[in-house]
Amino acid sequence: MEFRLSPRQEEDRESFRAFVSEEVAPHADAYDQAECMPGAVVKEIAERGWLGAIIPEEHGGGEMDPITFGLLCEEVGRGSASLLSILTVHGMVCQAILKWGSSDQKARWLPKLATGEALGAFGLTEPGIGSDARNVETEARPSDASYLLTGRKKWISFGQMATLFMIMAQCEGKPTAFLVQRESPGFSTEPISGLLGFRSAMLAKVHMDECRIPAENLVGRPGFGFSHVAGAALDHGRYCIAWGSVGIGKACLEACLRYTSERKQFGTYLKEHQLIQQMIARMITDISAARLLCLHAGHLKEIGEPRVIMETSMAKYFASRAAFRAATDAVQIHGANGCGSEYPVQRYLRDAKIMEIIEGSNQIQEIIISKYGYH
Ligand SMILES: Cc1cc2nc3c(=O)[nH]c(=O)nc-3n(C[C@H](O)[C@H](O)[C@H](O)COP(=O)(O)OP(=O)(O)OC[C@H]3O[C@@H](n4cnc5c(N)ncnc54)[C@H](O)[C@@H]3O)c2cc1C
């Protein structure tokens, strides 16, 4: 199957690329070192309509088609994986509400999420529960016309900044999704620092102590939290991570093409050495294959084909592994310079490792994909 971008998609990609090259990539190492994403950057992407990209126009969003959105994720991922993660987690909240929210929830939240007036974060993981996500230990207890949530969440991207959290909790003994506003009584966050990668993704722990939220903030119904609501969110998350991983791979390749054309050893440019060419060839091929899987998933999303969920898992699995291979080779090619802070390839390697862990680790993707093989 051949994928050809439309002239409009090509044009959009050029504008994403120009913005990322000029406004994001030159500052990404500084954000990484400061472990902080400036509010002005988030505001800028909100003003560009990117936080509302996947939201339909009727709810105030940009209604971007899946492939254009993928191209956006690729470009943002090329500049900063931490910044990509806001498109990921905010989009996961949007997607879950779009798919499983009541009409009141859609009317109330989607227009605010579309403009960035509300910033979404996704709260599934806990200190004691990661991959086994349907067994979260946070509890939601009905009380008058409210629910009282008690529990802890950990590793919540943009948890330091978000205003609207989608929280998974057990309700009537079943996994259930809730929308929780930052200002809810009994809700607080605590920044996480010192991460390997995604250092400017503003991660936080979330504490809920009898956190009171209105009963109408339950999304779907009890028991739908993991299989339906989180399922829709994670599918979006994997799609973003797959494309963002292509972006990291591309950043590695660009850095290596530059470096090997400038640095000489044994009297000739690095690019003339065949063992270097081998790593470059693997990088080019991996990126190309990963992008094709992403385009395929995007195409299936566009036509509403149900097996898109599996194809998206495969794209995430392959692309994150490809990004990690590209990043480790990129550091190798840069030698000692690859280990220092003057070149970005060490950040690419740290961020690529994270891509293999989040939105369902690659072992979890292997379990999902292999089960699919037996169907
Ligand atoms: C930078 C970053 C950002 C994150 N952002 C968010 C966020 O916004 N929201 C959120 O909810 N979470 C977030 N997470 C958490 C992330 O989703 C989890 O780390 C991930 O789901 C894996 O869970 P875990 O770390 O608890 O590992 P565990 O589940 O404890 O797994 C440990 C290891 O065992 C493997 N493993 C687990 N089960 C099996 C099995 N059945 N078979 C084979 N191997 C298995 C895993 O693959 C992993 O290698 C983030 C994490 C990081 C590092």
PDBQT file of the ligand as one rigid body, heavy atoms in Angstrom, charges set to zero:
ROOT
HETATM    1  C1  LIG A 401       8.240   9.478  32.284  1.00  0.00    +0.000 C 
HETATM    2  C2  LIG A 401       7.022   8.696  32.647  1.00  0.00    +0.000 A 
HETATM    3  C3  LIG A 401       5.770   9.260  32.440  1.00  0.00    +0.000 A 
HETATM    4  C4  LIG A 401       4.616   8.567  32.842  1.00  0.00    +0.000 A 
HETATM    5  N1  LIG A 401       3.383   9.174  32.720  1.00  0.00    +0.000 NA
HETATM    6  C5  LIG A 401       2.301   8.555  33.224  1.00  0.00    +0.000 A 
HETATM    7  C6  LIG A 401       1.019   9.211  33.222  1.00  0.00    +0.000 A 
HETATM    8  O1  LIG A 401       0.869  10.343  32.757  1.00  0.00    +0.000 OA
HETATM    9  N2  LIG A 401      -0.040   8.570  33.776  1.00  0.00    +0.000 N 
HETATM   10  C7  LIG A 401       0.076   7.311  34.315  1.00  0.00    +0.000 A 
HETATM   11  O2  LIG A 401      -0.939   6.787  34.790  1.00  0.00    +0.000 OA
HETATM   12  N3  LIG A 401       1.262   6.656  34.315  1.00  0.00    +0.000 NA
HETATM   13  C8  LIG A 401       2.364   7.247  33.795  1.00  0.00    +0.000 A 
HETATM   14  N4  LIG A 401       3.591   6.604  33.810  1.00  0.00    +0.000 N 
HETATM   15  C9  LIG A 401       3.689   5.246  34.354  1.00  0.00    +0.000 C 
HETATM   16  C10 LIG A 401       3.779   4.202  33.267  1.00  0.00    +0.000 C 
HETATM   17  O3  LIG A 401       2.583   4.107  32.576  1.00  0.00    +0.000 OA
HETATM   18  C11 LIG A 401       4.188   2.884  33.946  1.00  0.00    +0.000 C 
HETATM   19  O4  LIG A 401       5.537   3.037  34.306  1.00  0.00    +0.000 OA
HETATM   20  C12 LIG A 401       4.006   1.680  33.056  1.00  0.00    +0.000 C 
HETATM   21  O5  LIG A 401       2.663   1.396  32.868  1.00  0.00    +0.000 OA
HETATM   22  C13 LIG A 401       4.671   0.421  33.662  1.00  0.00    +0.000 C 
HETATM   23  O6  LIG A 401       4.275   0.246  34.985  1.00  0.00    +0.000 OA
HETATM   24  P1  LIG A 401       5.388   0.116  36.142  1.00  0.00    +0.000 P 
HETATM   25  O7  LIG A 401       6.427   1.152  35.926  1.00  0.00    +0.000 OA
HETATM   26  O8  LIG A 401       4.692   0.119  37.446  1.00  0.00    +0.000 OA
HETATM   27  O9  LIG A 401       6.070  -1.259  35.902  1.00  0.00    +0.000 OA
HETATM   28  P2  LIG A 401       5.557  -2.770  36.371  1.00  0.00    +0.000 P 
HETATM   29  O10 LIG A 401       4.186  -2.931  35.955  1.00  0.00    +0.000 OA
HETATM   30  O11 LIG A 401       5.895  -2.869  37.820  1.00  0.00    +0.000 OA
HETATM   31  O12 LIG A 401       6.517  -3.623  35.515  1.00  0.00    +0.000 OA
HETATM   32  C14 LIG A 401       7.916  -3.769  35.777  1.00  0.00    +0.000 C 
HETATM   33  C15 LIG A 401       8.539  -4.537  34.626  1.00  0.00    +0.000 C 
HETATM   34  O13 LIG A 401       7.913  -5.820  34.511  1.00  0.00    +0.000 OA
HETATM   35  C16 LIG A 401       7.332  -5.966  33.211  1.00  0.00    +0.000 C 
HETATM   36  N5  LIG A 401       6.074  -6.703  33.343  1.00  0.00    +0.000 N 
HETATM   37  C17 LIG A 401       4.968  -6.354  34.058  1.00  0.00    +0.000 A 
HETATM   38  N6  LIG A 401       4.005  -7.274  33.902  1.00  0.00    +0.000 NA
HETATM   39  C18 LIG A 401       4.490  -8.222  33.056  1.00  0.00    +0.000 A 
HETATM   40  C19 LIG A 401       3.975  -9.419  32.483  1.00  0.00    +0.000 A 
HETATM   41  N7  LIG A 401       2.720  -9.821  32.720  1.00  0.00    +0.000 N 
HETATM   42  N8  LIG A 401       4.778 -10.137  31.668  1.00  0.00    +0.000 NA
HETATM   43  C20 LIG A 401       6.033  -9.724  31.374  1.00  0.00    +0.000 A 
HETATM   44  N9  LIG A 401       6.572  -8.608  31.884  1.00  0.00    +0.000 NA
HETATM   45  C21 LIG A 401       5.821  -7.859  32.707  1.00  0.00    +0.000 A 
HETATM   46  C22 LIG A 401       7.116  -4.556  32.677  1.00  0.00    +0.000 C 
HETATM   47  O14 LIG A 401       7.122  -4.494  31.283  1.00  0.00    +0.000 OA
HETATM   48  C23 LIG A 401       8.319  -3.851  33.268  1.00  0.00    +0.000 C 
HETATM   49  O15 LIG A 401       9.440  -4.093  32.438  1.00  0.00    +0.000 OA
HETATM   50  C24 LIG A 401       4.748   7.266  33.409  1.00  0.00    +0.000 A 
HETATM   51  C25 LIG A 401       6.017   6.688  33.573  1.00  0.00    +0.000 A 
HETATM   52  C26 LIG A 401       7.145   7.386  33.212  1.00  0.00    +0.000 A 
HETATM   53  C27 LIG A 401       8.492   6.763  33.441  1.00  0.00    +0.000 C 
ENDROOT
TORSDOF 0
